[in-house]
Amino acid sequence: MTRAVYRFVKYTTRQDPTVEPEYSAECVAGDEQPCGASSGTHAHPTDVEDWMEAHLKETRHRHFRRRIDDFAEFVPTDELPDELPSELPGDLEPAKVNRVTP
């Protein structure tokens, strides 16, 4: 008979510090159908807000769906530092991400 010992580890989720969040917006204004115009994916929210403002000026559309996509990782709670570092360690390998562009 084979015996096994299981160790249960508590995990927590956090934003993956190796990948920047992505921001985008889509125009949902329209009478019959939504406009559907898209800002595309940007690295900073102000780029999306600038696109929304330009779209408003061009079309007078005022309703948008905004998205903020970030990446998460599970980390064992006993490995979490008391305070997160301000910079990533040099030997840290970034997450492998295939970004989808609209």
Backbone bond lengths (Angstrom), bond angles and torsions (degrees), N, CA, C in turn:
res aa  C-N    CA-C-N  psi(-1)  N-CA   C-N-CA  omega(-1)  CA-C   N-CA-C  phi
1 M - - - 1.453 - - 1.534 108.38 -
2 T 1.318 115.86 128.70 1.455 121.64 179.72 1.516 109.73 -90.88
3 R 1.309 115.88 135.33 1.458 120.55 177.93 1.517 109.09 -109.49
4 A 1.292 115.46 148.80 1.468 121.04 177.11 1.521 109.03 -131.68
5 V 1.293 114.51 145.85 1.457 120.74 176.07 1.518 107.08 -114.66
6 Y 1.307 115.86 124.53 1.456 120.95 -179.92 1.521 109.62 -105.84
7 R 1.293 115.32 135.18 1.466 120.94 176.32 1.514 106.90 -112.58
8 F 1.296 116.10 118.15 1.455 120.22 179.09 1.518 108.93 -89.71
9 V 1.317 115.40 127.47 1.450 121.74 -176.46 1.521 108.36 -116.58
10 K 1.320 116.28 133.33 1.458 120.44 175.83 1.521 108.62 -81.19
11 Y 1.325 115.07 134.75 1.458 121.69 178.35 1.523 109.48 -119.74
12 T 1.306 114.73 158.33 1.455 120.62 171.88 1.524 107.20 -135.63
13 T 1.312 117.12 156.55 1.453 119.87 176.51 1.515 109.27 -100.44
14 R 1.324 114.49 149.91 1.461 120.36 175.13 1.520 107.69 -150.33
15 Q 1.308 115.26 163.02 1.450 119.87 176.58 1.529 107.99 -66.00
16 D 1.322 116.03 132.88 1.460 120.70 179.50 1.521 108.45 -67.28
17 P 1.327 118.20 116.34 1.463 120.20 -175.73 1.529 113.27 -73.54
18 T 1.336 118.23 -7.20 1.465 120.50 -178.50 1.521 113.04 -91.62
19 V 1.334 117.40 -4.86 1.471 120.86 -177.39 1.525 108.94 -131.49
20 E 1.317 116.57 130.24 1.461 121.54 178.84 1.527 110.22 -77.14
21 P 1.337 118.56 146.88 1.459 120.69 174.91 1.533 110.61 -66.52
22 E 1.326 115.73 161.05 1.462 122.34 178.70 1.526 108.66 -120.57
23 Y 1.320 116.13 142.96 1.462 122.58 -177.02 1.527 109.29 -123.12
24 S 1.336 116.25 143.18 1.461 120.76 176.69 1.524 109.44 -157.66
25 A 1.335 115.62 167.07 1.462 121.26 177.24 1.527 108.54 -146.57
26 E 1.322 114.77 152.86 1.459 121.83 176.72 1.521 107.95 -134.52
27 C 1.319 115.84 135.73 1.464 120.53 178.44 1.527 109.24 -76.45
28 V 1.327 116.65 125.72 1.463 121.86 179.73 1.523 111.32 -112.57
29 A 1.334 117.42 9.36 1.471 121.44 178.94 1.520 109.32 -74.72
30 G 1.307 115.45 153.52 1.461 121.06 177.06 1.513 110.42 148.66
31 D 1.325 115.65 151.87 1.462 120.27 -178.85 1.533 111.73 -78.73
32 E 1.298 116.96 -59.73 1.466 121.25 -177.88 1.532 111.24 -91.60
33 Q 1.325 115.51 -47.90 1.454 122.59 -178.35 1.525 109.06 -126.37
34 P 1.333 117.75 149.50 1.463 118.61 174.98 1.530 110.29 -65.75
35 C 1.311 115.89 149.38 1.465 122.21 179.25 1.523 110.67 -57.57
36 G 1.329 116.62 -50.23 1.461 120.76 176.13 1.514 115.21 84.41
37 A 1.324 118.65 -0.75 1.461 120.05 177.93 1.530 108.93 -61.81
38 S 1.331 116.15 142.69 1.453 120.52 -175.15 1.523 111.23 -126.32
39 S 1.317 114.99 144.74 1.461 121.19 178.66 1.512 112.20 -77.06
40 G 1.318 117.13 -19.95 1.456 120.68 -169.59 1.524 108.83 81.34
41 T 1.296 116.60 178.22 1.462 121.75 -177.39 1.519 109.85 -92.52
42 H 1.330 115.55 134.08 1.468 121.70 -179.10 1.520 110.16 -130.87
43 A 1.331 114.68 158.17 1.459 120.55 -179.39 1.522 112.94 -86.84
44 H 1.343 117.62 -10.71 1.458 120.05 -176.99 1.533 109.49 -139.07
45 P 1.342 118.40 140.24 1.467 120.50 -177.39 1.527 114.13 -64.46
46 T 1.322 118.41 -27.37 1.472 118.59 -179.11 1.523 111.65 -66.81
47 D 1.333 117.65 -29.41 1.466 120.11 175.74 1.526 110.49 -63.26
48 V 1.324 116.33 -39.47 1.467 121.04 178.68 1.530 110.16 -69.37
49 E 1.324 116.97 -42.21 1.468 120.27 178.41 1.529 111.14 -62.86
50 D 1.323 116.94 -38.14 1.468 120.48 176.33 1.525 110.59 -62.94
51 W 1.331 117.41 -42.35 1.461 120.69 177.46 1.533 110.62 -62.79
52 M 1.336 117.10 -44.36 1.462 120.83 -179.98 1.529 110.61 -60.28
53 E 1.325 116.46 -42.34 1.462 120.11 179.51 1.528 111.23 -64.31
54 A 1.326 116.87 -42.52 1.470 120.14 178.30 1.526 110.80 -64.67
55 H 1.331 117.29 -39.42 1.467 121.14 178.58 1.530 110.28 -65.55
56 L 1.324 116.98 -40.02 1.465 121.60 176.73 1.525 110.56 -59.83
57 K 1.327 116.88 -47.22 1.464 120.52 -179.11 1.527 111.85 -63.14
58 E 1.323 116.52 -35.85 1.456 121.33 -177.74 1.527 112.68 -77.50
59 T 1.334 117.51 -38.26 1.470 121.09 -170.37 1.524 114.57 -118.66
60 R 1.337 117.49 -14.43 1.473 124.29 -172.66 1.532 112.01 67.85
61 H 1.326 117.90 15.82 1.471 121.68 175.72 1.524 108.50 -78.53
62 R 1.361 115.71 132.47 1.463 120.52 -174.84 1.519 114.71 -118.43
63 H 1.324 118.45 2.40 1.467 120.45 -174.51 1.531 110.47 -119.14
64 F 1.327 114.45 125.67 1.460 121.15 -175.10 1.524 110.38 -135.51
65 R 1.305 115.03 152.01 1.468 121.50 169.32 1.524 105.98 -104.21
66 R 1.330 115.84 119.50 1.457 120.38 178.96 1.522 109.21 -100.46
67 R 1.320 115.74 145.46 1.462 121.25 178.50 1.515 109.79 -129.15
68 I 1.303 114.64 138.80 1.455 122.22 171.81 1.522 105.69 -126.04
69 D 1.309 116.30 112.15 1.457 121.32 179.69 1.516 108.96 -107.01
70 D 1.320 115.20 123.00 1.450 118.45 173.61 1.518 108.23 -123.31
71 F 1.294 116.38 173.67 1.447 122.25 -176.85 1.514 107.56 -117.54
72 A 1.320 115.75 139.59 1.462 120.89 -175.00 1.516 110.33 -119.06
73 E 1.309 114.37 158.50 1.457 120.57 174.30 1.525 109.00 -139.00
74 F 1.331 115.79 150.96 1.462 121.59 172.87 1.520 107.86 -90.62
75 V 1.318 116.10 133.11 1.458 121.62 -179.87 1.530 107.74 -130.88
76 P 1.350 117.11 129.79 1.466 118.21 175.29 1.529 109.24 -59.23
77 T 1.305 116.70 135.30 1.468 120.44 -175.05 1.524 112.39 -61.98
78 D 1.321 117.75 -28.19 1.470 118.54 179.32 1.529 112.74 -75.84
79 E 1.354 117.59 -9.75 1.466 120.91 177.29 1.526 112.47 -96.60
80 L 1.312 117.17 -5.76 1.457 119.28 -178.34 1.523 110.66 -74.97
81 P 1.325 116.53 132.21 1.461 118.27 175.40 1.524 110.07 -74.31
82 D 1.315 116.12 160.04 1.459 119.73 177.39 1.517 111.00 -63.60
83 E 1.319 115.31 -33.30 1.459 120.39 -179.47 1.522 107.89 -136.98
84 L 1.339 118.14 134.67 1.447 121.24 -179.96 1.522 110.29 -74.08
85 P 1.343 117.42 140.75 1.466 119.87 179.25 1.524 110.94 -69.52
86 S 1.327 116.31 152.94 1.457 120.20 179.96 1.526 111.51 -77.77
87 E 1.344 117.18 -22.67 1.459 121.79 178.00 1.517 109.04 -129.48
88 L 1.338 115.27 153.67 1.458 119.61 179.14 1.521 110.15 -75.09
89 P 1.326 117.38 144.59 1.461 119.66 174.57 1.525 110.23 -62.35
90 G 1.332 117.82 148.85 1.455 122.07 -177.00 1.513 113.99 -64.33
91 D 1.328 118.64 -27.06 1.461 121.00 -177.73 1.528 113.00 -91.58
92 L 1.324 118.34 6.29 1.459 121.88 -178.77 1.523 109.73 -80.12
93 E 1.316 116.14 128.38 1.462 121.02 179.94 1.526 108.89 -92.45
94 P 1.339 117.71 127.08 1.463 120.03 -179.71 1.527 111.43 -65.08
95 A 1.318 115.82 155.66 1.460 121.46 176.57 1.521 109.63 -65.11
96 K 1.321 116.17 146.97 1.461 121.10 177.16 1.526 107.60 -86.19
97 V 1.323 116.57 115.60 1.462 121.03 -174.80 1.505 109.61 -128.59
98 N 1.320 116.46 130.49 1.457 121.57 170.36 1.510 106.62 -100.61
99 R 1.320 116.41 108.57 1.454 120.58 -177.52 1.509 110.22 -82.65
100 V 1.317 116.07 135.27 1.457 121.93 178.56 1.506 107.96 -99.37
101 T 1.318 116.24 126.51 1.449 119.56 177.46 1.519 108.91 -104.32
102 P 1.344 116.42 135.40 1.469 118.99 -177.24 1.520 111.22 -69.89
